[in-house]
Amino acid sequence: MATGKLCPRIHIPFADAHGTSLDFTESRTSVRSIRINQNEDPNSTGS
């Protein structure tokens, strides 16, 4: 739920600052970063 809200929020400013062309590249990097965070989140909380 939290990730879903952050996804569109980050994409809007990034697309404006970097441009639509780079938006695609940033989107890929953002998704990877979010995926890593999600994997670390449960691990950190579990500890």
C-alpha positions as CSV (number, residue, x, y, z in Angstrom):
1,M,0.0,0.0,0.0
2,A,2.7,2.5,1.0
3,T,4.8,1.5,-2.0
4,G,1.9,2.1,-4.4
5,K,1.5,5.6,-3.1
6,L,5.2,6.4,-3.3
7,C,5.5,5.0,-6.9
8,P,3.2,7.6,-8.6
9,R,4.4,10.4,-6.3
10,I,8.1,9.8,-7.2
11,H,7.3,9.3,-10.9
12,I,5.6,12.7,-11.2
13,P,8.5,14.9,-10.0
14,F,11.2,12.7,-11.7
15,A,9.4,12.9,-15.0
16,D,9.2,16.7,-14.7
17,A,12.8,17.2,-13.6
18,H,14.5,14.6,-15.8
19,G,12.0,14.6,-18.7
20,T,9.7,12.0,-20.3
21,S,12.6,10.4,-22.2
22,L,14.5,9.7,-19.0
23,D,11.3,8.9,-17.1
24,F,11.5,5.4,-18.6
25,T,15.1,4.9,-17.3
26,E,14.3,6.3,-13.9
27,S,11.2,4.2,-13.7
28,R,13.3,1.0,-14.1
29,T,15.8,2.2,-11.5
30,S,13.0,3.3,-9.1
31,V,11.3,-0.1,-9.4
32,R,14.6,-1.9,-8.6
33,S,15.2,0.4,-5.6
34,I,11.7,-0.1,-4.3
35,R,12.0,-3.9,-4.7
36,I,15.2,-3.9,-2.7
37,N,13.6,-1.8,0.0
38,Q,10.6,-4.2,0.2
39,N,13.0,-7.1,0.6
40,E,15.0,-5.4,3.4
41,D,11.9,-4.0,5.1
42,P,10.5,-7.4,6.2
43,N,14.0,-8.6,7.1
44,S,14.8,-5.5,9.2
45,T,11.4,-5.6,10.9
46,G,11.8,-9.4,11.6
47,S,15.1,-8.7,13.4
